[in-house]
Amino acid sequence: MRTRLVVTFVVVALISAVTATALAYRDARTAVLRRTQDAAVNDVRTRVTAVAAEVDLPPDQRSLARFAAKVSDGLGARIVVARYQDLVAVSDPLADTEGRITVGLRSAVRAGDGARFQRVMWRNEPYLVVGMPVTYADGDRRFSGLEVFAITDLRAERDDTAALLDSVRAGLLPVVVLAAVLALLAAGTVLRPVRKLGRATRELAEGDLGSRVTVTGHDELADLARTFNETADALQASDARLREQEAKARRFVADVSHELRTPLAAMTMVATVLEEDADQLPADAARAARTVGAETARLSRLVEDLMEISRFDANAIRLNAAETDLADTVRASLALRGWTDRVEVRLEEGLRAVVDRRRVDVITANLVGNALRHGAPPVTVTLGTRPAASAPGTPSGARGGASAGPEWVTVEVADHGPGLPPEARERVFDRFYKADAARTRSAADTGGQGSGLGTAIALENARLHGGTIDVAEGAEGGAVFTLWLPLRRTGEDAE
């Protein structure tokens, strides 16, 4: 914008200067030529009138030459040509006058009753030719047949106007420089607040809601700055209210979950006792006891998941990382839940990385549990490593925002069920999202009945390690969930 403003100023100044120069040159040239023409016509008329009384008509060659010489003497350096019928006399016998006195001027002098003039170019030099007829002084103003032409050199006038044009041209450069300087000053005055406003806008967009601009003056830019500050104030106030409401919501969830733990513990004990004695109860009572036990267990898991999510939201989660054998961790997770016989494993032995073993267990349990509940056998768990170039986010990006590293650990869980439609894959990690709206259970937890938060918790745990989880359609059908973790070993810096 600065460049455009400076160029506009300079172009306008240049056009104005050129226009003013052209007009001034035209007017000056016209004035100089008009003054010269008027003076030449008056001088020739006066001199011819004074000398014509001494000429006897009709003149002979000698008297005609004498007449031309007397007229020339009174006109300074002008060349005078006198013509009478076929006789021609020139004040300077060496001067070439044929090219300077045109046929048109001769005809105008012969037909008129007064002085006529014409500017001509002869050998690339300008001349003014004034011609007039000599008339009888008897009151009838009859043409005597004698014609007089005076040739005036206009080179001095040409040089004067050229010098004027050169001086004006020489003044164009200072005008352009001055216009550029003024443009820079104007640009600084106009663009400085615009740059400040742009910088404040970028800071506001980057999250600095305290960014403001200083309001100076009472022009449109000042009004714009005031409007920006008012908008920023409203946005900051709205953000503060939203943050306060979000904090209250997190506290509410955490408080409710915490308060539910004690009665749930009592309910769980009661439900356990009822389930243990269900075989001794009537059929309806036994079925009710088992249902209460299952729903109590599900509610307990939901409370635990809500508390875990609230800790993630409050940034209260910390990794308890140590170098761990990942193959043993996966096998232990499957064995703990009795899935060893239901899952096919392909584990790279001896693969060790610095991770939080408990959180990797939670991730594995969620992914495998989903595959067992909503997929179809065989369910396969594959542990291995992949280069950084194949990691999500390198270069195409990943849902979890994983960072690139020298090598990645992957835990891939694949099933051969119906899979997930594209719209479900986009939202499968959302909290409480159900891929099938008709279901009453979500595909999300380690138990038989999910809380709807399992995949969200799994993704948060992966992000906590600097990794992510992505989902894709399997080559032979079904869904493929892949956990990506940066491969770190003891002694390496954690990201």
C-alpha positions as CSV (number, residue, x, y, z in Angstrom):
1,M,0.0,0.0,0.0
2,R,2.9,2.4,0.7
3,T,4.3,1.7,-2.7
4,R,1.0,2.3,-4.4
5,L,0.5,5.5,-2.5
6,V,3.9,6.9,-3.3
7,V,3.5,5.9,-7.0
8,T,0.1,7.6,-7.1
9,F,1.5,10.8,-5.6
10,V,4.4,10.9,-8.0
11,V,2.3,10.1,-11.0
12,V,-0.2,12.8,-10.1
13,A,2.6,15.3,-9.4
14,L,4.3,14.4,-12.7
15,I,1.1,14.7,-14.7
16,S,0.3,18.0,-13.1
17,A,3.8,19.3,-13.7
18,V,3.9,18.2,-17.3
19,T,0.4,19.7,-17.9
20,A,1.4,23.0,-16.3
21,T,4.7,23.0,-18.3
22,A,2.9,22.4,-21.6
23,L,0.4,25.2,-20.9
24,A,3.0,27.6,-19.7
25,Y,5.2,26.8,-22.7
26,R,2.3,27.3,-25.1
27,D,1.2,30.6,-23.5
28,A,4.8,31.9,-23.3
29,R,5.5,31.0,-26.9
30,T,2.3,32.5,-28.1
31,A,3.0,35.7,-26.2
32,V,6.6,36.0,-27.5
33,L,5.5,35.4,-31.1
34,R,2.6,37.7,-30.8
35,R,4.7,40.5,-29.4
36,T,7.3,40.0,-32.2
37,Q,4.6,39.9,-34.9
38,D,2.9,43.0,-33.7
39,A,6.1,44.9,-33.4
40,A,7.3,43.7,-36.8
41,V,3.9,44.7,-38.5
42,N,3.9,48.1,-36.8
43,D,7.5,48.8,-37.7
44,V,7.1,47.7,-41.4
45,R,3.8,49.7,-41.8
46,T,5.4,52.9,-40.2
47,R,8.6,52.6,-42.2
48,V,7.0,51.9,-45.5
49,T,4.5,54.8,-45.0
50,A,7.4,57.1,-44.3
51,V,9.6,56.1,-47.2
52,A,6.8,55.5,-49.9
53,A,6.2,59.2,-50.3
54,E,9.7,59.6,-51.8
55,V,9.3,57.0,-54.5
56,D,8.3,58.0,-58.0
57,L,5.8,55.6,-59.6
58,P,6.3,53.7,-61.7
59,P,9.8,53.0,-60.3
60,D,12.8,51.8,-62.3
61,Q,15.2,49.1,-61.0
62,R,17.5,51.7,-59.3
63,S,14.8,53.6,-57.5
64,L,13.2,50.4,-56.4
65,A,16.6,49.2,-55.0
66,R,17.0,52.5,-53.2
67,F,13.5,52.2,-51.8
68,A,14.2,48.7,-50.4
69,A,17.5,49.9,-48.9
70,K,15.8,52.9,-47.1
71,V,13.1,50.7,-45.7
72,S,15.7,48.1,-44.5
73,D,17.8,50.9,-42.8
74,G,14.8,51.8,-40.7
75,L,14.0,48.2,-39.7
76,G,17.4,47.2,-38.4
77,A,18.6,43.7,-39.5
78,R,15.5,42.8,-41.4
79,I,15.8,41.9,-45.1
80,V,13.4,43.9,-47.3
81,V,12.2,42.8,-50.7
82,A,10.4,45.4,-52.9
83,R,8.4,44.2,-55.9
84,Y,6.8,46.2,-58.7
85,Q,5.4,44.1,-61.5
86,D,8.4,42.3,-62.9
87,L,11.0,44.3,-61.0
88,V,12.4,42.9,-57.7
89,A,14.8,44.7,-55.4
90,V,16.4,43.2,-52.3
91,S,18.1,45.2,-49.5
92,D,20.7,42.4,-49.2
93,P,21.7,41.3,-52.7
94,L,23.3,38.1,-51.3
95,A,20.2,37.0,-49.5
96,D,18.0,34.1,-50.8
97,T,14.4,35.3,-50.5
98,E,12.6,33.0,-52.8
99,G,12.2,30.2,-50.2
100,R,11.0,32.6,-47.5
101,I,8.3,34.5,-49.3
102,T,5.5,32.1,-50.2
103,V,3.1,32.4,-53.1
104,G,0.2,32.5,-50.6
105,L,1.6,35.5,-48.8
106,R,2.2,37.3,-52.1
107,S,-1.4,36.6,-53.2
108,A,-2.7,37.9,-49.8
109,V,-0.7,41.1,-50.1
110,R,-1.7,41.7,-53.7
111,A,-5.4,41.1,-52.8
112,G,-5.5,43.0,-49.6
113,D,-5.3,46.5,-48.4
114,G,-3.2,46.1,-45.3
115,A,-0.2,44.3,-43.8
116,R,-0.1,40.5,-43.8
117,F,2.3,38.2,-42.0
118,Q,3.3,34.5,-42.1
119,R,5.7,32.4,-40.1
120,V,7.8,30.1,-42.3
121,M,10.6,27.5,-41.7
122,W,13.5,27.9,-44.1
123,R,16.4,25.6,-43.9
124,N,15.1,24.4,-40.4
125,E,15.1,28.0,-39.1
126,P,12.1,30.0,-38.2
127,Y,11.3,33.4,-39.9
128,L,8.5,35.9,-39.8
129,V,7.7,37.5,-43.2
130,V,5.5,40.7,-43.2
131,G,4.1,41.9,-46.4
132,M,2.0,45.0,-47.3
133,P,1.0,46.9,-50.5
134,V,1.9,50.5,-51.1
135,T,-1.3,52.5,-51.8
136,Y,-1.8,56.0,-53.2
137,A,-2.4,58.6,-50.5
138,D,-5.3,60.4,-52.3
139,G,-8.1,59.1,-50.2
140,D,-9.1,56.2,-52.5
141,R,-6.5,53.9,-51.2
142,R,-5.8,52.5,-54.6
143,F,-3.1,49.9,-55.0
144,S,0.0,51.4,-56.6
145,G,1.4,48.0,-57.7
146,L,4.4,48.3,-55.3
147,E,4.7,45.4,-52.7
148,V,7.0,45.4,-49.8
149,F,8.1,42.3,-47.8
150,A,10.2,42.4,-44.6
151,I,11.9,39.1,-43.4
152,T,12.6,38.9,-39.6
153,D,14.7,36.2,-38.0
154,L,12.8,34.4,-35.2
155,R,15.8,32.3,-33.9
156,A,16.2,34.5,-30.9
157,E,12.5,34.1,-29.9
158,R,12.8,30.3,-30.5
159,D,15.9,30.2,-28.3
160,D,14.1,32.1,-25.6
161,T,11.1,29.8,-25.5
162,A,13.4,26.8,-25.7
163,A,15.3,28.1,-22.7
164,L,12.0,28.6,-20.8
165,L,11.1,25.0,-21.6
166,D,14.5,23.7,-20.5
167,S,14.2,25.5,-17.2
168,V,10.7,24.1,-16.6
169,R,11.9,20.6,-17.5
170,A,14.8,21.0,-15.0
171,G,12.2,21.8,-12.4
172,L,10.4,18.5,-12.9
173,L,12.9,16.5,-11.0
174,P,12.6,18.5,-7.8
175,V,8.8,18.4,-8.2
176,V,8.9,14.6,-8.4
177,V,11.3,14.3,-5.5
178,L,9.2,16.6,-3.4
179,A,6.0,14.6,-4.3
180,A,7.8,11.4,-3.3
181,V,8.8,12.9,0.0
182,L,5.3,14.2,0.7
183,A,3.9,10.8,-0.4
184,L,6.2,9.0,2.1
185,L,5.2,11.4,4.9
186,A,1.5,11.0,4.0
187,A,2.0,7.2,3.8
188,G,3.6,7.2,7.2
189,T,0.8,9.3,8.6
190,V,-1.9,7.1,7.1
191,L,-0.3,3.7,7.2
192,R,1.3,3.8,10.7
193,P,-2.1,3.5,12.4
194,V,-3.2,0.9,9.8
195,R,-0.1,-1.2,10.6
196,K,-0.7,-0.8,14.3
197,L,-4.3,-1.9,13.8
198,G,-3.2,-4.9,11.7
199,R,-0.6,-5.9,14.3
200,A,-3.3,-5.7,17.0
201,T,-5.7,-7.7,14.9
202,R,-3.1,-10.5,14.4
203,E,-2.4,-10.5,18.1
204,L,-6.1,-10.8,18.8
205,A,-6.4,-13.6,16.3
206,E,-3.5,-15.4,18.0
207,G,-5.3,-15.3,21.3
208,D,-4.0,-12.1,23.0
209,L,-7.4,-10.6,23.9
210,G,-5.7,-7.8,25.7
211,S,-4.4,-6.3,22.5
212,R,-5.5,-2.7,21.9
213,V,-4.5,0.2,19.7
214,T,-3.9,3.8,20.8
215,V,-6.6,6.2,19.5
216,T,-5.2,9.5,18.3
217,G,-7.1,12.2,16.4
218,H,-10.7,12.4,15.3
219,D,-10.5,11.1,11.7
220,E,-11.9,7.9,10.2
221,L,-8.8,5.9,11.3
222,A,-9.4,7.1,14.8
223,D,-13.0,5.9,14.6
224,L,-11.8,2.6,13.2
225,A,-9.4,2.2,16.1
226,R,-12.1,3.0,18.6
227,T,-14.4,0.4,17.0
228,F,-11.6,-2.2,17.1
229,N,-11.0,-1.5,20.8
230,E,-14.7,-1.7,21.6
231,T,-14.9,-5.0,19.7
232,A,-11.8,-6.4,21.5
233,D,-13.3,-5.3,24.9
234,A,-16.6,-7.1,24.0
235,L,-14.7,-10.2,22.8
236,Q,-12.5,-10.3,26.0
237,A,-15.6,-9.9,28.2
238,S,-17.4,-12.7,26.3
239,D,-14.3,-14.9,26.5
240,A,-14.0,-14.3,30.2
241,R,-17.7,-15.3,30.6
242,L,-17.3,-18.4,28.5
243,R,-14.1,-19.4,30.4
244,E,-15.9,-18.9,33.7
245,Q,-18.9,-20.9,32.5
246,E,-16.5,-23.6,31.2
247,A,-14.7,-23.7,34.5
248,K,-18.0,-24.0,36.4
249,A,-19.1,-26.8,34.1
250,R,-15.8,-28.7,34.7
251,R,-16.1,-28.2,38.4
252,F,-19.7,-29.3,38.3
253,V,-18.9,-32.5,36.4
254,A,-15.9,-33.2,38.8
255,D,-18.0,-32.4,41.9
256,V,-20.9,-34.5,40.7
257,S,-18.7,-37.4,39.8
258,H,-16.9,-37.2,43.1
259,E,-20.1,-37.0,45.1
260,L,-21.5,-40.0,43.2
261,R,-18.5,-42.2,44.0
262,T,-19.6,-42.9,47.7
263,P,-23.2,-43.8,47.0
264,L,-22.1,-45.8,43.9
265,A,-19.6,-47.7,46.1
266,A,-22.5,-48.7,48.4
267,M,-24.7,-49.5,45.5
268,T,-22.0,-51.7,44.0
269,M,-21.6,-53.7,47.2
270,V,-25.4,-54.2,47.4
271,A,-25.6,-55.1,43.7
272,T,-22.7,-57.6,44.1
273,V,-24.4,-59.3,47.0
274,L,-27.7,-59.5,45.0
275,E,-25.9,-60.9,42.0
276,E,-24.2,-63.5,44.2
277,D,-27.6,-64.6,45.6
278,A,-29.4,-64.3,42.3
279,D,-29.6,-68.0,41.8
280,Q,-31.5,-68.4,45.0
281,L,-34.1,-65.7,44.0
282,P,-37.2,-66.1,41.9
283,A,-36.6,-65.6,38.1
284,D,-37.9,-62.1,37.9
285,A,-36.0,-61.0,41.0
286,A,-32.8,-62.7,39.8
287,R,-33.2,-60.9,36.4
288,A,-33.7,-57.6,38.2
289,A,-30.7,-58.2,40.4
290,R,-28.4,-58.9,37.5
291,T,-29.7,-55.8,35.6
292,V,-29.1,-53.6,38.6
293,G,-25.6,-55.0,38.9
294,A,-24.8,-54.4,35.3
295,E,-26.3,-50.9,35.3
296,T,-24.5,-50.0,38.5
297,A,-21.2,-51.2,37.0
298,R,-21.9,-49.1,33.9
299,L,-22.7,-46.1,36.0
300,S,-19.5,-46.5,38.0
301,R,-17.5,-46.6,34.8
302,L,-19.3,-43.5,33.5
303,V,-18.4,-41.6,36.7
304,E,-14.8,-42.7,36.5
305,D,-14.6,-41.6,32.8
306,L,-16.2,-38.3,33.6
307,M,-13.6,-37.7,36.3
308,E,-10.9,-38.7,33.9
309,I,-12.2,-36.3,31.2
310,S,-12.5,-33.5,33.8
311,R,-8.8,-34.0,34.8
312,F,-7.8,-33.7,31.1
313,D,-9.9,-30.5,30.7
314,A,-8.2,-29.1,33.8
315,N,-4.7,-30.0,32.6
316,A,-4.3,-32.0,35.8
317,I,-3.0,-35.1,34.1
318,R,0.7,-36.0,34.3
319,L,2.5,-38.9,32.6
320,N,4.2,-41.4,34.8
321,A,6.5,-42.5,32.0
322,A,9.2,-45.1,32.2
323,E,10.9,-47.4,29.6
324,T,8.5,-50.2,29.0
325,D,8.4,-53.3,26.9
326,L,5.4,-52.6,24.7
327,A,4.7,-56.2,23.6
328,D,4.4,-57.3,27.2
329,T,2.1,-54.3,27.9
330,V,-0.2,-55.3,25.0
331,R,-0.3,-58.9,26.1
332,A,-1.0,-58.0,29.7
333,S,-3.8,-55.7,28.7
334,L,-5.5,-58.5,26.7
335,A,-4.9,-61.1,29.4
336,L,-6.3,-58.9,32.1
337,R,-9.6,-58.7,30.3
338,G,-9.7,-62.3,29.1
339,W,-9.3,-61.5,25.4
340,T,-6.2,-63.5,24.7
341,D,-8.1,-66.3,22.9
342,R,-10.3,-63.8,21.0
343,V,-7.6,-61.6,19.5
344,E,-4.8,-62.4,17.1
345,V,-1.6,-60.6,17.9
346,R,1.4,-59.7,15.8
347,L,3.8,-58.1,18.2
348,E,7.4,-57.0,17.5
349,E,9.3,-58.4,20.4
350,G,11.8,-56.4,22.4
351,L,10.3,-53.0,21.4
352,R,10.9,-50.7,24.3
353,A,9.9,-47.0,24.6
354,V,9.4,-44.5,27.3
355,V,5.6,-44.4,28.0
356,D,3.0,-44.4,30.8
357,R,2.2,-48.1,30.9
358,R,-1.2,-47.6,32.6
359,R,-2.3,-45.1,29.9
360,V,-1.1,-47.4,27.0
361,D,-3.2,-50.1,28.7
362,V,-6.3,-47.9,28.7
363,I,-5.8,-47.0,25.0
364,T,-5.3,-50.6,24.0
365,A,-8.3,-51.8,26.0
366,N,-10.6,-49.2,24.5
367,L,-9.6,-50.0,20.9
368,V,-9.7,-53.7,21.3
369,G,-13.0,-53.6,23.2
370,N,-14.6,-51.6,20.5
371,A,-13.4,-54.0,17.8
372,L,-14.8,-57.0,19.8
373,R,-18.2,-55.5,20.5
374,H,-18.9,-53.8,17.2
375,G,-16.7,-55.5,14.7
376,A,-16.4,-59.1,13.5
377,P,-13.6,-61.7,13.9
378,P,-10.9,-62.0,13.4
379,V,-9.7,-59.0,15.5
380,T,-6.0,-58.4,15.0
381,V,-3.6,-56.3,17.1
382,T,-0.3,-55.4,15.4
383,L,2.6,-53.8,17.2
384,G,5.5,-52.4,15.2
385,T,7.4,-49.3,14.2
386,R,7.1,-47.0,11.1
387,P,9.3,-44.2,9.7
388,A,8.4,-40.5,10.4
389,A,7.4,-40.0,6.8
390,S,4.4,-42.2,7.2
391,A,3.2,-40.7,10.4
392,P,-0.1,-38.7,10.4
393,G,0.7,-35.0,10.1
394,T,3.8,-35.8,8.0
395,P,2.9,-34.4,5.6
396,S,-1.0,-34.7,5.4
397,G,-1.8,-34.0,9.0
398,A,-3.5,-36.0,11.7
399,R,-6.5,-35.7,13.9
400,G,-4.4,-35.7,17.1
401,G,-1.8,-33.3,15.8
402,A,1.1,-35.6,16.2
403,S,4.6,-34.2,15.7
404,A,7.1,-35.6,13.4
405,G,10.0,-37.6,14.9
406,P,12.7,-40.1,13.7
407,E,10.5,-43.1,14.2
408,W,7.0,-44.0,15.5
409,V,5.5,-46.9,17.5
410,T,2.2,-48.1,16.1
411,V,-0.5,-50.3,17.7
412,E,-3.0,-51.2,15.0
413,V,-6.3,-52.8,15.9
414,A,-8.3,-54.2,12.9
415,D,-11.5,-56.0,12.7
416,H,-13.6,-57.5,9.8
417,G,-17.0,-56.0,10.8
418,P,-19.2,-53.5,8.9
419,G,-16.7,-50.7,9.5
420,L,-17.6,-47.1,10.0
421,P,-19.1,-44.7,7.3
422,P,-17.0,-41.6,6.5
423,E,-19.2,-39.3,8.6
424,A,-18.8,-41.6,11.6
425,R,-15.0,-41.8,11.2
426,E,-14.9,-38.0,11.3
427,R,-16.7,-37.9,14.7
428,V,-15.8,-41.2,16.3
429,F,-13.5,-39.5,18.8
430,D,-16.1,-37.0,19.9
431,R,-17.4,-37.3,23.4
432,F,-20.7,-39.3,23.7
433,Y,-20.9,-39.7,20.0
434,K,-22.8,-42.8,18.8
435,A,-22.0,-44.1,15.4
436,D,-25.5,-45.6,15.2
437,A,-28.2,-43.3,16.5
438,A,-30.5,-46.3,17.2
439,R,-28.1,-47.9,19.6
440,T,-28.4,-47.4,23.3
441,R,-24.8,-48.3,23.9
442,S,-21.7,-46.5,22.5
443,A,-18.6,-48.1,21.1
444,A,-16.3,-46.7,23.6
445,D,-15.3,-48.6,26.7
446,T,-13.5,-51.6,28.1
447,G,-16.6,-53.3,29.5
448,G,-19.6,-54.8,27.8
449,Q,-21.5,-51.5,28.0
450,G,-19.7,-48.3,27.1
451,S,-19.9,-44.9,28.6
452,G,-19.5,-43.1,25.3
453,L,-16.2,-41.5,26.4
454,G,-13.7,-44.3,25.9
455,T,-12.4,-43.3,22.5
456,A,-12.2,-39.6,23.6
457,I,-10.1,-40.7,26.6
458,A,-8.0,-42.9,24.5
459,L,-7.2,-40.0,22.1
460,E,-6.4,-37.7,25.0
461,N,-4.0,-40.2,26.4
462,A,-2.3,-40.6,23.0
463,R,-2.0,-36.8,22.7
464,L,-0.5,-36.7,26.2
465,H,2.4,-38.9,24.8
466,G,2.8,-36.6,21.8
467,G,1.0,-39.0,19.6
468,T,-2.5,-39.5,18.1
469,I,-5.0,-42.1,17.0
470,D,-6.5,-42.3,13.5
471,V,-9.2,-44.5,12.0
472,A,-9.5,-45.9,8.5
473,E,-11.3,-48.4,6.5
474,G,-9.6,-51.8,6.3
475,A,-8.5,-53.3,3.0
476,E,-10.8,-56.3,3.6
477,G,-13.5,-54.4,5.3
478,G,-14.0,-53.4,8.9
479,A,-12.4,-50.6,10.8
480,V,-8.7,-50.1,11.5
481,F,-7.7,-47.9,14.5
482,T,-4.0,-47.1,14.8
483,L,-2.3,-45.6,17.8
484,W,0.8,-43.5,16.9
485,L,3.4,-42.8,19.6
486,P,6.8,-41.2,19.1
487,L,9.5,-43.8,19.8
488,R,11.5,-42.5,22.8
489,R,14.0,-44.4,24.8
490,T,15.7,-43.7,28.1
491,G,17.9,-40.6,27.8
492,E,16.0,-39.0,24.9
493,D,14.2,-35.7,25.4
494,A,10.5,-35.9,25.7
495,E,8.5,-33.6,23.5
